[in-house]
Amino acid sequence: MKIAIASDHAGFNLKAILVQTLTTAGHEVADLGPDNPESVDYPDYGKKLADHIAAGEAEKGIVVCGSGIGISIAVNRNPACRCARVSEPLSAALARQHNDANVIALGERLVGVDMAKAIVEAFLTTEFEGGRHQRRVDKLS
């Protein structure tokens, strides 16, 4: 699967771990930055990932900042993205099943590494249920 990932400085360390985890699992990963933990603005990286998803350059996206909140707002400015800020695997699975989320946002300060890996696994392996949920997702567009 083609997966894009981006963060700000507060999510840099978790992003680096997830890039390695996803690559080892055989996914094609586009690391959209930043390349170091120096201070950057999360809206810039949220937009960069959202544009990447909107252009069809990745099937799914993952963004990380300190809380996951700010960067999720930035991603959701793009109508092609449905970004859910999640903190455990059930919310990641429900975001896929009911909302057809194509991006998840994580907070490095709030979610440990093992939990983040479990969240990503749930996100990537859960299918959208469609049916009654499709009508609702259509209204988001």
N, C-alpha and C positions, 0 to 999 in steps of 0.2 A: 504494500500500500504506500502511496505517496503521502507523506505527512510533513506539514510545515510547522515549525516551532519558533517562537520568539519570546523575548522577555524584556524586562528592564533590568537595572542593576540589582534590584532587590530580589529578582527571580533568577539571576544568572547562574547560581550554583545548582539549583534544582534543574534548570534547563539543561545544563551540561550533562548531568546524570541521566536525564531522560533521553537526550540525543544518543548517548552511548547505549542505553537500554534498548531503544527502538532500532538502532542500527544493528546491534547484536541479534535482535529478533528477526532481522531480514527486511526491515522496512527501508524505503528510500526516504531519507530525511533531508529536508531543506532547512538548515539552521539560518534563520534570517537575522540573527544577532540579538544583542550586541556580542562583540568578540572578547570583551573583558568586563570586569565588574565596576568600571568607573561610572559615575552618575550619568544617567540618560533620562529622557522623558518617555514615559510609557505610551502616551498617545502616538508617538512616532512609530514605535514597534508594533502596536496594535493595528495601526493603519497599514503598515507594511505587510503584516500577515493577512489582513482582510483583503487587501488588493491581490495578494498571491492566490487566495482561495477564489475570489471573484473571477480571476483570469483562468481558472481551471488548472492551475499549476500544481495543486495538491487536492487530494480528496478530503482530508481532514486537517484540522489545525489544533495546536496546543499553545496557549500563551500563559506566561507566569510573571507575576509581579509580587510585591510583598503580601498583599491580601487577595489578589485576583480580581478585585472589584474595578479598579480604575482601568486596567487593560481590557477587561470584558466590555466595559462601556465603549472604549475606543473601537474595538472590533465590531460591536453591534451598530456602529454608525453606518456600516456598509450593508445595504439591503440584501446582499448575497450571503451574508453570514448570520447564523443563529448560534451565538456564543452563550454557553451556560457556565456560570461560575459554580463549581462543585467542590465539595470537601470530603466526599466519601463515594465508594463505588455505586451505591444504590442511586444517588442523584445523577451520576454519570450515565447509568443505564437508563433511567427514566428520561433523561434529556434526549437520549437517542430514540427510545421506544415511542415516546409521546410527542416530542418536539422536533424530531429529525435534526438535532443539533449537529452542526458540522465543525464546531470549534468548542473546546472547553478551556476554562480559565482556572488556574490554580494559584493559591497563595503560599509562597515559600515559607512565610513566617507562621502559617497556620497548619500546614500539612507536612507531615514527615515524609521521608523518602519512600519507605515501604508503602505507606498509604497512597502516595502519588503514583507509584507503579501500579497498584491495584486499581486506582481510578482510571488510569490510562488504559489498562487491560479491559476494564468494563466498557469504556467508551468505544474502543476499537472493535470489540467483539459483539456488541449489541446492535441488532438491526432495528430500523424504524418499522413500527407495526402498521402504519398506514391506516386504512379503514376510516373510522370516525375521526382519527387524529389528523388525517390528511386535510380535511375541510378546515380545521383550525390552523394548521400550518400555512395553508393557502392564504388565510386572512392576514397572516403576518407579512405577506408580500404586497 
